[in-house]
Amino acid sequence: MRTIQRKGSFVVSAFLYLLFNLRLATEVTASIKATLWQIAQTAPYVAGLTYLVVALLQYMAGGDKIPWDRRLRLFFAIGIIAGLLYGIYEYAGTASQ
């Protein structure tokens, strides 16, 4: 039962990461391109910050390695926050005419 919950929460985290980085356009292909561009723009920063957080957690744990699924969960969590902030900046930060 525990592994099913972990897999389910991992899938939900990945789905929320994609949802928060979703950029809508008038056509489906334009939406896919905009979403992939959004992920490509933010992924290096999210990966770098995730690397720093994982390094800090491993240091605090005495050098014990963090499993890959937890590293990806951290990546998704930081990516959700980055997607939210970038979306707010992109949609609400535009100047009205």
Helices and strands as residue ranges (DSSP letters): H 2-20, H 28-60, H 68-92
